Amino acid sequence: MYRPRMSEYEETQYCLIQQWKSAEPGIIAKALDKVTAPASWVLEKIIPLQGIKYVLDSANSIAKKTTDVEKLKNTAAVAEIKYLRHKGLAISDFLAHDIEKWALGIAATEGAATGWAGFTGLVIDVPAVITLALRTIYKIGLCYGYEGIEVWEQDFVFGILSAAGANTIEEKMVALTMMNEINIVLEEESNRLMGEFAKKQLNRRYAVMTVEKLTKQLGMNMARRKLMQALPVISSGVGAAINVWYINEVVAAAKCSYQERWLIDNQKVMR
């Protein structure tokens, strides 16, 4: 079977993707884990998982509704978003870079504003930063030709969010494995190798697995941030720093995940 060769630019990006996939969580993730480790067992008992799931569902709904598809189509000069799947990886990366600047700017502003409010500011900050993270992923997905409309696309987005928020390399590998399995399902669906009932069953299974894991992970991460901001010495400044770090992780995860998917769909690399 003929497979188009990667350009020099695509080879460079593919190497960077592999580096990101094998990289351990950064210094801030480790710092959060170290500072809050003594209270981790308590956090696991008191985290309101249903409340976090409600925030996640609400944030996801808002993110999808506020993702401006028409604006990106005009910027990219395409009639349909799906055409970006074959327009060129460098073009998609350029579009995604604009989304990155937009997201980091909002993260810094919003984080600084709520950071001064300390512990109570997180009532506003948590839903806002989750919504921003999801909006960022959906917008970056558009840059590579993928709209987050279908249920299985939402699962892929949640997988990216989980990989971005991983506190350990093991958590990250679990998220990446799940995303890879979802991608295989997408390929089988596109090739019409499964019946409608089988598709629905797989979609439901992955949706439940992804949401459950993501809800617990988000709950722990948000609780750790609350503990950090409750410390009077760092309360005022930690909001902006952590939000920018987190959104930067989200951007990296989204770009690498959609870049790899683009390369696979264009038969430049094998899964």
C-alpha positions as CSV (number, residue, x, y, z in Angstrom):
1,M,0.0,0.0,0.0
2,Y,1.3,3.4,-1.0
3,R,2.0,5.8,1.9
4,P,3.0,9.5,1.2
5,R,6.3,10.4,2.7
6,M,6.5,13.0,5.5
7,S,8.0,16.3,4.7
8,E,10.9,17.6,6.8
9,Y,8.5,19.8,8.7
10,E,6.2,16.9,9.4
11,E,9.0,14.7,10.6
12,T,10.1,17.3,13.0
13,Q,6.6,17.7,14.4
14,Y,6.3,13.9,14.7
15,C,9.4,13.7,16.8
16,L,8.1,16.4,19.0
17,I,4.8,14.5,19.4
18,Q,6.7,11.4,20.5
19,Q,8.7,13.5,23.0
20,W,5.5,14.9,24.5
21,K,3.9,11.5,24.8
22,S,6.9,10.1,26.7
23,A,7.5,13.1,28.9
24,E,6.7,13.1,32.6
25,P,4.4,15.8,34.0
26,G,6.2,19.1,34.6
27,I,7.6,20.7,37.7
28,I,4.4,22.5,38.8
29,A,2.4,19.2,38.7
30,K,5.1,17.6,40.9
31,A,5.1,20.6,43.2
32,L,1.3,20.5,43.6
33,D,1.6,16.7,44.3
34,K,4.4,17.2,46.9
35,V,2.8,20.1,48.8
36,T,-0.6,18.4,49.0
37,A,0.5,14.8,49.4
38,P,-0.1,14.7,53.2
39,A,-3.7,15.6,52.7
40,S,-4.3,13.5,49.6
41,W,-6.1,10.7,51.5
42,V,-8.5,13.3,53.0
43,L,-9.1,14.9,49.6
44,E,-10.2,11.6,48.1
45,K,-12.8,11.3,50.9
46,I,-14.3,14.8,50.6
47,I,-14.2,15.6,46.9
48,P,-17.8,16.1,45.6
49,L,-17.5,14.0,42.4
50,Q,-21.1,14.7,41.4
51,G,-20.4,18.4,41.7
52,I,-17.3,18.1,39.6
53,K,-19.2,16.1,37.0
54,Y,-21.9,18.8,36.9
55,V,-19.2,21.4,36.4
56,L,-17.5,19.3,33.6
57,D,-20.8,18.7,31.8
58,S,-21.8,22.4,32.0
59,A,-18.3,23.6,30.9
60,N,-18.4,21.2,28.0
61,S,-21.8,22.4,26.9
62,I,-20.7,26.0,27.1
63,A,-17.4,25.3,25.3
64,K,-19.1,23.6,22.3
65,K,-21.7,26.4,22.0
66,T,-19.1,29.2,22.1
67,T,-16.6,27.6,19.7
68,D,-16.8,29.9,16.6
69,V,-16.6,27.6,13.6
70,E,-17.5,30.3,11.1
71,K,-14.7,32.6,12.3
72,L,-12.1,29.9,11.9
73,K,-13.4,28.9,8.4
74,N,-13.0,32.6,7.3
75,T,-9.5,32.8,8.8
76,A,-8.4,29.5,7.1
77,A,-10.2,30.4,3.9
78,V,-12.1,27.0,3.7
79,A,-15.7,26.3,3.0
80,E,-15.8,23.4,5.5
81,I,-13.7,22.7,8.6
82,K,-13.0,19.1,7.4
83,Y,-11.0,20.5,4.4
84,L,-8.3,21.4,6.9
85,R,-7.6,17.7,7.4
86,H,-5.7,17.8,4.1
87,K,-4.6,21.4,3.6
88,G,-1.2,21.1,5.3
89,L,0.1,20.5,8.8
90,A,2.0,23.7,8.8
91,I,-1.1,25.7,8.1
92,S,-3.0,24.0,10.9
93,D,-0.1,24.6,13.3
94,F,-0.2,28.3,12.4
95,L,-3.9,28.5,13.1
96,A,-3.4,26.6,16.4
97,H,-0.7,29.0,17.5
98,D,-3.2,31.8,17.4
99,I,-5.6,29.8,19.6
100,E,-2.7,29.2,22.0
101,K,-2.0,32.9,22.4
102,W,-5.7,33.6,22.9
103,A,-6.0,30.9,25.6
104,L,-2.9,31.8,27.6
105,G,-4.0,35.5,27.6
106,I,-7.4,34.7,29.1
107,A,-5.8,32.2,31.6
108,A,-3.5,34.8,33.0
109,T,-6.1,37.5,33.3
110,E,-8.8,35.3,34.8
111,G,-6.3,33.5,37.2
112,A,-4.9,36.8,38.5
113,A,-8.4,38.2,39.1
114,T,-9.6,35.2,41.1
115,G,-6.2,34.6,42.7
116,W,-6.6,37.7,44.8
117,A,-9.8,36.3,46.3
118,G,-7.9,33.3,47.6
119,F,-9.9,30.3,48.5
120,T,-13.3,31.8,47.8
121,G,-12.2,32.9,44.3
122,L,-12.1,29.2,43.2
123,V,-15.9,29.1,43.2
124,I,-15.6,31.2,40.0
125,D,-12.2,30.1,38.9
126,V,-12.7,26.3,38.7
127,P,-15.7,26.3,36.3
128,A,-14.0,29.1,34.3
129,V,-10.7,27.4,33.8
130,I,-12.3,24.0,32.9
131,T,-14.5,25.8,30.3
132,L,-11.5,27.6,28.9
133,A,-9.6,24.3,28.7
134,L,-12.4,22.7,26.8
135,R,-12.9,25.7,24.5
136,T,-9.2,25.6,23.8
137,I,-9.2,21.9,22.8
138,Y,-12.3,22.3,20.6
139,K,-10.8,25.3,18.9
140,I,-7.5,23.6,18.3
141,G,-9.3,20.6,17.0
142,L,-11.0,22.8,14.4
143,C,-7.6,24.0,13.2
144,Y,-6.8,20.4,12.1
145,G,-10.2,19.8,10.6
146,Y,-12.0,18.1,13.4
147,E,-15.3,19.4,14.8
148,G,-16.3,18.1,18.3
149,I,-19.9,17.4,17.3
150,E,-20.3,13.7,17.6
151,V,-20.2,11.8,21.0
152,W,-17.0,10.0,20.1
153,E,-15.3,13.3,19.3
154,Q,-16.3,14.5,22.8
155,D,-14.6,11.4,24.3
156,F,-11.5,12.3,22.4
157,V,-11.6,15.8,23.8
158,F,-12.0,14.5,27.3
159,G,-9.0,12.2,26.7
160,I,-6.9,15.2,25.8
161,L,-8.1,17.0,29.0
162,S,-7.1,14.0,31.0
163,A,-3.7,13.7,29.5
164,A,-3.0,17.4,30.0
165,G,-4.0,17.2,33.7
166,A,-2.1,13.9,34.5
167,N,-0.1,14.1,37.7
168,T,2.0,11.1,36.9
169,I,3.4,9.4,33.7
170,E,1.1,6.4,34.6
171,E,-2.0,8.7,34.5
172,K,-0.8,10.1,31.2
173,M,-0.3,6.7,29.6
174,V,-3.8,5.6,30.7
175,A,-5.3,8.7,28.9
176,L,-3.2,8.2,25.8
177,T,-4.1,4.5,25.6
178,M,-7.8,5.4,25.9
179,M,-7.4,8.0,23.2
180,N,-5.7,5.5,20.9
181,E,-8.5,3.0,21.4
182,I,-11.1,5.7,20.6
183,N,-9.2,6.6,17.4
184,I,-9.3,2.9,16.4
185,V,-13.1,3.0,16.9
186,L,-13.2,6.2,14.7
187,E,-11.3,4.4,12.0
188,E,-13.6,1.4,12.1
189,E,-16.6,3.6,12.0
190,S,-15.4,5.5,9.0
191,N,-14.6,2.2,7.2
192,R,-18.1,1.0,8.1
193,L,-16.8,-2.2,9.7
194,M,-19.2,-2.1,12.6
195,G,-23.0,-2.2,12.9
196,E,-24.9,0.7,14.4
197,F,-25.6,-1.2,17.6
198,A,-21.9,-2.0,18.1
199,K,-21.0,1.6,17.5
200,K,-23.4,2.9,20.1
201,Q,-22.2,0.3,22.7
202,L,-18.6,1.3,22.2
203,N,-19.4,5.0,22.3
204,R,-21.3,4.5,25.6
205,R,-18.5,2.4,27.1
206,Y,-15.8,4.9,26.3
207,A,-17.9,7.8,27.3
208,V,-18.5,6.3,30.8
209,M,-14.8,5.3,31.2
210,T,-13.5,8.7,30.1
211,V,-15.9,10.8,32.2
212,E,-15.4,8.8,35.4
213,K,-11.6,9.0,35.2
214,L,-11.7,12.6,34.2
215,T,-14.1,13.6,37.0
216,K,-11.9,12.0,39.7
217,Q,-8.8,13.5,38.2
218,L,-10.3,17.0,37.9
219,G,-11.6,16.7,41.5
220,M,-8.2,15.9,42.9
221,N,-6.5,18.6,40.9
222,M,-9.0,21.3,41.8
223,A,-8.8,20.3,45.5
224,R,-5.0,20.5,45.4
225,R,-5.3,24.0,43.9
226,K,-7.7,25.0,46.7
227,L,-5.1,23.9,49.3
228,M,-2.4,25.8,47.6
229,Q,-4.5,29.0,47.4
230,A,-5.6,28.6,51.0
231,L,-2.0,29.2,52.0
232,P,-1.8,32.9,52.8
233,V,1.8,33.4,51.6
234,I,1.1,32.4,48.0
235,S,-2.7,32.9,47.7
236,S,-2.6,36.1,45.8
237,G,-0.1,35.1,43.1
238,V,-0.7,31.4,42.6
239,G,-3.9,31.7,40.6
240,A,-2.5,33.3,37.4
241,A,0.7,31.1,37.5
242,I,-1.2,27.8,37.9
243,N,-3.9,28.7,35.3
244,V,-1.3,29.7,32.7
245,W,0.7,26.5,33.4
246,Y,-2.5,24.3,33.2
247,I,-3.7,25.9,29.9
248,N,-0.2,25.6,28.5
249,E,-0.4,21.8,29.3
250,V,-3.8,21.7,27.6
251,V,-2.5,23.4,24.5
252,A,0.4,21.0,24.2
253,A,-1.8,18.0,24.7
254,A,-4.3,19.2,22.1
255,K,-1.8,20.2,19.5
256,C,0.2,16.9,19.7
257,S,-3.0,14.8,19.8
258,Y,-4.5,16.4,16.7
259,Q,-1.2,16.6,14.9
260,E,-0.8,12.9,15.3
261,R,-4.4,12.2,14.2
262,W,-3.8,14.5,11.2
263,L,-0.7,12.6,10.2
264,I,-2.4,9.2,10.6
265,D,-5.5,10.3,8.6
266,N,-3.2,11.5,5.8
267,Q,-1.4,8.1,5.9
268,K,1.9,9.8,6.8
269,V,2.4,7.5,9.8
270,M,1.0,4.2,10.9
271,R,-0.9,3.8,14.2
